[in-house]
Amino acid sequence: MGARSFIAFTAPTQSASPARWRFIMVGALLLAALAALLGLSLLLGAVPLEARQIWLALSGEGDATIHALLWNLRLPRSLLAVVVGLHFALSGLILQAVIRNPLADPGVIGVSSGASLAIVAFLLLADFINASLGHDGGRLLTLAGLPFAALLGGLGSALLVLALSWRAAISPVRLALNGVAVGAVLNALVMWIVVAWGGARTEITVIWLAGSLYGRDFDHLALLLPWSALGLAGAWLLLRPLSLLRFDDDVARGLGLHLLRWRLVALVVAVLLAASAIAVAGPIGFVGLVIPHLARLLVGSELRRLLPVSALCGAVLTLGADTVARTAIQPLELPVGVLTTLLGIPVFLILLQRHAGKTA
Amino acid sequence: MSLHATSLELGYGPRRIVEIAELRLAPGTLTCIIGPNGCGKSTLLRALGGLLKPAAGRVCLDGRPLPQWKPKMLARRLASLPQAPSAPDGISVRQLVGHGRYPHQGLLASHGVGDDGIIDWAMQATRIAHLQTRVFSTLSGGERQRAWLAMTLAQRADILLLDEPTTWLDMGHQAELLELLAALQREHGLTIAMVLHDINQASQYADRLLAMRDGRIVADGPPAQVVDGALTETLFGLRTEQVYRDLGGRRVPFCLPLPASAAADPAAASAAARPSPTHSTQFDEV
């Protein structure tokens, strides 16, 4: 058909649109905020440090204690907060597009509850096994295995939800219903296990379930980064198809989208991002739900702008929340998941109110 | 180069809704499908566009069954616009129209310069260029419908399948849209098939009119041959008065509904509706 000439159109070359400038501005501001927060998160803590001490420790000199504090505790933790926030935000954005529901987040396809169940089961099983083996058996199951268990749990439950929705051609509504149903059952199991057999482990279980970055080190970061690379590459590949997945099935297919294939790819990417983040930090609440909306209010809903801005917003919010969580009421530490919710929701509500005022 | 359906049986689940022995859309023609609510018009259109898998029979484009086409290749040839679709939150008009370029884009390549030109053209043709930065959800019903059509045009397919494209439009915009489609068909040789509710609009613009009832085609031909009082009675149980208008040298039949009082009066009704026995032979009633 190629040679068919259409109405002669002289295209007015598009000048750089306001949306583009806005995107650049927002991106620069978020990057600056992230850098500032990163610096602040290294300075603040139970032992306040000075910028000079941090510089010395980072360049491998200075006091050994400060060096250890920075390299074993603060730096990995802050970096982990950044990456985990990015994971949750991207996962939420992808899920909201695929499920076509603004309320979707990693909880909605059962990832969070699957990982939670695995975490609880692992913690209690570890206790049981280590206790029954006695002293000479050593500790067969250590906390280092926890992230792997959580990852398997999250992937397993997501797989179950996908399998249940397969016959309905993974229709968004069916997916959400199956996800919520599976999630409810798994959460009930979690509660049962904690109440019945929690015992001495109840506290650490609850902290895990609320989402926390306490005591994480570079091992956790190393565990997470391959998934980040995979997730980011996947998200990049998904840019165009994901934009179409937001439309009705007939519209998307009419435009030439291989619906089932891309819906599956998008779900797999979202699940990998969420499950790997939950594996190292627990199900940090509301980042995946709120951040995509926040980013949309900032730069509109074109995905090639929305995606990087969501990722940055997720990183900033999670790092900010974690910094506050470990410094606000010292020496006590709050689970970061509690704070992302407490911080994220008001910010979100204020933006939403202002936005509503503007369009009304 | 044509869309060709043979021994088509369509349905959702075990229930058959549409059964059609053969249907070929001739290249460069404008076909209107009319019929009462629930007669299977939209179902037929979905199957022709490859959006609904036939329970039996098949639809071929250039002699090749639709499922054998790669989705993007098919979308370059055949554009479907469903009835009253919904758009994602916060999307701008220009973005929406830009999605029509998807079948022409690779996975990673950036937005091409040619794409912008075609998007501009599609928006100008549908008279929505001034709305391009507006958020889609703030548009009126008529503006939305034109934006959807612009997206479909941006696909630059040579076959357009439109399900009630005039929904939500006022009389003026309906006429404007139908004129635009007719012009596209004339100037670019597009093949258009669309579902319309208004038999008179169909009569005015169609080269060929497909009348459906209960999932079957009950009349098929140029409007001048098939549009009359008997047809409206068959399709809608509606008695009408037939009038003719000369439009550009063409004698176009129109059917105007008779009020119940006139229809009840046999003398007035028969004088007005002039049921012609010759036409009834065209209906292979089920």
Interface residues (C-beta under 8 A of the other chain):
Chain A: M1 R4 S5 F6 I7 F9 A11 P12 T13 Q14 S17 P18 A19 A97 R100 P102 W236 L237 R240 P241 S243 L244 R246 F247 D248 D249 D250 V251 R253 G254 L255 G256 L257 H258 R296 G300 S301 E302 T359
Chain B: M1 R46 G49 G50 L51 P71 K72 M73 L74 A75 R76 R77 A79 S80 L81 P82 P85 S86 A87 P88 D89 G90 I91 S92 Q95 H99 G100 Y102 P103 Q105 L107 L108 V113 D116 G117 I118 D120 W121 Q124 A125 T133 V135 T138 T152 Q155 R156 D158 E187 H188 G189
